[in-house]
Amino acid sequence: MKITTIQQHQQALSKCQKCAEMYRPVIMGKAINTPIISIGQAPGVREADFAQPFAWTAGKTLFKWFETIGINEQQYRQNIYMAAVCRCYPGKNPKSGDRVPNKQEIENCEPWLAQEFTLLKPKLIIPIGKLATANAF
């Protein structure tokens, strides 16, 4: 499978506007051909500033965990395809933190993740968080 196929998928994904309540841009990891995929919930408010997933609070925690087994952030980003259940920022929860994507938003985004599974045929899936664990294939 060629990297251009993943790039074409990501180009189409970047144009998605199915979820009216979500904030653009669509956040994606680097287009790489790898048998390892990690899946998060959805980007946070700061990920758009850095144009990459896990760029802020959750990412700091994630990469600290991986450093304990000798994998730094740069190695992770270069070798693991980073996806999410939803790819746009869902907004703030009025009580605190970020809003969890709703059922319709998850369903709207599911075909993107399904296509990535088809393209990458991952041998290892790393779900990160409750929503990813519940929605990873």
C-alpha positions in Angstrom: 0.0 0.0 0.0 1.4 3.3 -1.0 1.7 6.4 1.2 -0.2 8.4 -1.4 -3.3 6.3 -0.6 -3.2 7.4 3.0 -2.5 11.0 1.9 -5.6 10.9 -0.4 -7.7 9.6 2.5 -6.4 12.4 4.7 -7.1 15.0 2.1 -10.7 13.9 1.8 -11.0 13.7 5.6 -9.7 17.3 5.9 -12.7 18.5 3.9 -15.3 16.7 6.1 -18.1 19.0 7.5 -20.6 16.4 8.7 -20.7 17.6 12.4 -22.1 21.1 12.7 -21.3 21.4 16.4 -17.7 20.4 16.0 -14.9 23.0 15.5 -12.6 22.8 12.5 -9.9 22.2 11.4 -9.9 18.4 11.2 -6.8 17.2 13.2 -4.9 14.2 11.9 -1.6 12.5 12.5 1.2 12.1 10.0 0.3 10.0 6.9 2.5 7.0 7.4 2.2 3.3 6.4 2.5 1.3 9.6 0.9 -1.7 11.2 0.4 0.2 14.5 -2.5 2.7 15.0 -3.4 4.7 18.1 -6.9 6.0 18.6 -7.9 8.9 20.8 -11.2 10.5 21.6 -11.1 13.8 19.8 -8.7 16.7 19.6 -8.6 19.3 22.4 -8.8 23.0 21.9 -5.0 23.4 21.5 -4.4 20.7 19.0 -5.5 23.1 16.1 -2.7 25.4 17.2 -0.1 22.7 16.6 -1.9 20.9 13.8 -1.4 17.5 15.3 -3.2 15.1 17.7 -2.0 14.8 21.3 -0.2 18.1 21.2 -1.3 19.4 24.6 -2.4 18.1 28.0 -3.4 14.5 27.0 -0.3 14.3 24.8 2.0 15.3 27.6 0.6 12.5 29.7 0.7 10.0 26.8 4.3 10.7 25.9 5.5 10.6 29.5 4.1 7.0 29.7 5.8 6.0 26.5 9.1 7.5 27.6 9.1 5.1 30.5 9.6 2.3 28.0 12.1 4.2 25.9 9.8 5.6 23.2 10.0 9.4 22.8 7.4 11.6 21.2 9.2 12.0 17.9 9.7 8.2 17.6 6.0 7.7 18.4 4.8 10.2 15.8 7.1 8.8 13.1 6.1 5.2 13.7 2.5 5.1 14.8 -0.5 6.3 12.9 -2.5 8.6 15.1 -6.2 8.6 14.7 -9.3 9.5 16.8 -12.9 8.5 17.1 -13.7 12.1 16.1 -11.3 14.4 14.3 -12.7 17.8 15.1 -12.7 19.6 18.4 -16.1 19.0 20.1 -16.1 22.2 22.2 -16.1 22.8 25.9 -18.3 20.9 28.4 -20.3 23.6 30.3 -19.4 21.8 33.6 -15.6 21.4 32.9 -13.2 20.0 30.4 -14.0 19.2 26.7 -17.3 17.9 25.6 -17.4 14.2 24.7 -18.6 13.7 21.1 -22.2 12.6 20.9 -23.5 9.4 19.3 -24.3 11.1 16.0 -20.8 12.7 15.8 -19.2 9.3 16.5 -21.3 7.7 13.7 -20.5 10.5 11.3 -16.8 9.9 11.9 -16.8 6.1 12.0 -16.4 5.6 8.2 -13.1 7.6 8.3 -11.7 5.3 11.0 -13.0 2.2 9.2 -11.2 3.3 6.0 -8.0 3.7 7.9 -8.3 0.2 9.3 -8.9 -1.0 5.7 -5.9 0.9 4.4 -3.4 0.2 7.2 -4.6 -3.3 8.3 -3.1 -2.7 11.7 -1.6 -5.5 13.7 -1.6 -3.5 16.9 -4.4 -1.0 18.0 -3.7 1.3 20.9 -7.0 2.8 22.1 -6.4 5.8 24.4 -9.2 6.6 26.7 -12.7 5.4 27.4 -14.3 6.6 24.1 -11.6 5.1 22.0 -11.7 1.8 23.9 -15.5 1.6 23.3 -15.3 2.5 19.6 -12.1 0.8 18.4 -12.8 -2.2 16.2 
